[in-house]
Amino acid sequence: MNANATEPAWFKSSYSGSQGDSCVEVAVSELAICVRDSKDVTRPHFVVGREVWSRFVGFAAEV
């Protein structure tokens, strides 16, 4: 996300623990997926392309 963009709409997985202490948050844009640590949202997030994210989620679902 660039400095001119609005803040992404972050959300946690439905598989997050009830304590909320071990989760990542994800924000979806047209071109990419942003991922950040929900325990420390002040740290920088990282960005992956939608195709890469899709392959990751597909792999994780198989495990």
NUVEXVEX-953516 format. One line per 4 residues: number of its first residue (from 1); for each residue x negated, y, z of N, C-alpha, C, O, CB. Coordinates in steps of 0.2 Angstrom, whole numbers, plus 5000, padded with zeros to 4 digits. Atoms other than C-alpha are relative to their C-alpha. Glycine has a CB too. Layout:
BEGIN
NUM> X Y Z X Y Z X Y Z X Y Z X Y Z ~ ... .
***
This chain:
BEGIN
1> 4996 4994 5000 5000 5000 5000 4996 5006 5000 4990 5006 5003 5005 5000 5006 ~ 5004 4994 5000 4993 5017 4996 5003 5005 5005 5008 5005 5008 5000 5003 4993 ~ 4998 4995 4995 4994 5033 5007 5006 5003 4998 5009 5006 5003 4994 5005 5001 ~ 4994 4997 5002 5008 5040 4997 5006 4996 5001 5012 4999 5000 4999 5002 4993 .
5> 4994 5005 5000 5019 5025 4999 5004 5001 5007 5000 5003 5012 4998 4993 4999 ~ 4997 5000 4993 5032 5024 5013 4998 4994 5004 4995 4989 5001 5008 5000 4999 ~ 5002 5006 4995 5029 5012 5028 5004 4994 4997 5010 4994 4996 5002 5002 5007 ~ 4996 5006 5002 5033 4995 5023 5005 4997 5005 5004 4999 5011 4995 4994 4998 .
9> 4995 5002 4996 5048 4986 5030 4997 4993 5003 4998 4988 4999 5007 4999 4997 ~ 5003 5006 4997 5039 4973 5041 5005 4995 5003 5010 4997 5006 4995 5001 5005 ~ 4995 5004 4997 5048 4957 5047 4996 4994 5002 4990 4992 4999 5005 4998 4995 ~ 5003 5006 4997 5043 4941 5057 5003 4994 4997 5009 4994 4996 5000 5000 5008 .
13> 4997 5007 5002 5046 4923 5052 5005 4998 5005 5005 4999 5011 4994 4995 4999 ~ 4995 5003 4995 5061 4914 5059 4997 4995 5004 5000 4992 5009 5006 4998 4996 ~ 5004 5006 4996 5048 4901 5065 4996 5003 5005 4992 5000 5009 4996 4996 4995 ~ 5004 4997 4994 5040 4914 5077 5002 4997 5007 5008 4995 5008 5001 5008 5000 .
17> 4998 5002 4993 5039 4909 5095 5005 5005 5003 5005 5011 5001 4994 4999 5004 ~ 4995 4995 4996 5052 4916 5107 4996 5005 5004 4999 5010 5005 5004 4996 5004 ~ 5004 4995 4996 5038 4925 5116 4997 5005 4995 4996 5011 4998 4994 4997 5004 ~ 5002 4995 5005 5033 4934 5100 4992 5002 5001 4990 5007 4998 5004 5007 5001 .
21> 5007 4999 4999 5015 4932 5105 4995 4997 4995 4989 4997 4995 4998 4998 5007 ~ 5005 5003 5005 5008 4922 5090 5003 5000 4993 5006 4995 4991 4999 4992 5002 ~ 4997 5000 5006 5015 4928 5074 4997 5005 4996 4993 5010 4998 5007 5002 5001 ~ 5002 4994 5005 5011 4938 5058 5006 5003 4998 5012 5000 4998 4996 4997 4995 .
25> 4995 4997 5003 5022 4950 5051 4999 5001 4992 4993 5002 4990 5002 5007 5003 ~ 5001 4999 5007 5025 4952 5032 5005 5005 4997 5010 5006 5000 5002 4993 4997 ~ 4996 4995 5003 5031 4966 5021 5000 4998 4992 4994 4997 4990 4998 5007 5002 ~ 5000 5002 5007 5036 4963 5003 5001 5006 4996 5005 5011 4997 5006 4995 4998 .
29> 4999 4994 5005 5034 4976 4989 5001 4996 4993 5000 4990 4992 4994 5005 5000 ~ 5000 5003 5007 5036 4974 4970 4994 4996 4998 4995 4991 4994 5002 5006 4995 ~ 5006 5003 5002 5018 4970 4967 4996 4995 5005 4992 4991 5002 4996 5005 4998 ~ 5004 5004 4995 5012 4962 4983 5003 4999 5006 5009 5001 5008 4993 5004 5001 .
33> 4998 5002 4993 5014 4955 5000 4995 5002 5005 4989 5001 5004 5001 4992 5001 ~ 5004 4997 4995 5007 4964 5015 5001 4995 5006 5006 4993 5008 5001 5007 5002 ~ 5000 5005 4994 5002 4953 5031 4996 5004 5005 4991 5007 5004 4997 4993 4998 ~ 5003 4997 4994 4998 4960 5048 5001 4995 5006 5006 4992 5007 5002 5007 5001 .
37> 5000 5003 4993 4995 4953 5066 5005 5004 5004 5005 5010 5005 4993 5000 5003 ~ 4994 4997 4996 5011 4956 5076 4998 5003 5007 5001 5007 5010 5006 4996 5000 ~ 5002 4998 4993 5001 4958 5092 4996 5006 5000 4996 5009 5005 4995 4994 5003 ~ 5004 4994 5000 4991 4972 5086 5001 5004 4993 4997 5003 4988 4992 4999 5001 .
41> 4998 4997 5007 5000 4982 5072 4996 5006 4998 4997 5009 4993 5007 5002 5000 ~ 5004 4994 5002 4987 4996 5073 4994 4998 4996 4991 5002 4993 4998 5004 5007 ~ 5006 5003 5004 4974 4985 5065 5002 5000 4992 5008 5000 4991 4998 4993 5002 ~ 4999 5000 5007 4973 4986 5046 5004 4993 4997 5002 4988 5000 4994 5001 4995 .
45> 4997 5006 5003 4984 4974 5036 4997 4998 4994 4993 5002 4991 5008 5001 4999 ~ 5003 5002 5006 4979 4964 5021 5006 4999 4995 5011 4997 4997 4996 4994 5000 ~ 4995 5000 5005 4988 4963 5004 4998 4994 4995 4992 4993 4993 5000 5006 4996 ~ 5001 5005 5005 4989 4948 4992 5006 5000 4995 5011 5003 4996 5001 4993 5003 .
49> 4995 5000 5006 4998 4946 4975 5005 4996 5002 5005 4991 5005 4996 4999 4994 ~ 4994 5004 4999 5015 4939 4974 4999 4992 4998 5001 4988 5001 5006 5003 4996 ~ 5001 5006 5003 5009 4924 4964 4995 4996 5005 4997 4990 5007 4996 5000 4994 ~ 5004 5003 4995 4995 4920 4977 5004 4998 5006 5004 4993 5009 4994 5004 5002 .
53> 4996 5001 4995 5008 4922 4991 5004 4994 4999 5005 4989 5004 5004 5006 5002 ~ 4995 5005 5001 5020 4910 4983 4996 4993 5000 4999 4988 5003 5003 5001 4993 ~ 5004 5006 4999 5006 4897 4981 4999 4998 5007 4999 4992 5009 4994 5000 4996 ~ 5001 5001 4993 5002 4899 4999 5006 4997 5004 5005 4992 5007 4997 5006 5004 .
57> 4993 5002 4997 5020 4897 5005 5001 4993 4998 5004 4989 5002 5005 5005 4999 ~ 4999 5006 5002 5022 4882 4994 4995 4994 5003 4998 4989 5005 4999 4999 4992 ~ 5005 5005 4997 5006 4873 5001 5002 4999 5007 5002 4994 5010 4993 5003 4999 ~ 4999 5001 4993 5011 4877 5019 5007 4996 5001 5007 4993 5006 5001 5007 5003 .
61> 4993 5004 4999 5029 4870 5016 4998 4992 4999 5002 4988 5002 5005 5002 4995 ~ 5002 5007 5001 5020 4853 5011 4997 4997 5006 4997 4991 5007 4996 4999 4994 ~ 5004 5002 4995 5010 4852 5026 5004 4998 5006 5002 4995 5011 4995 5005 5003 .
***
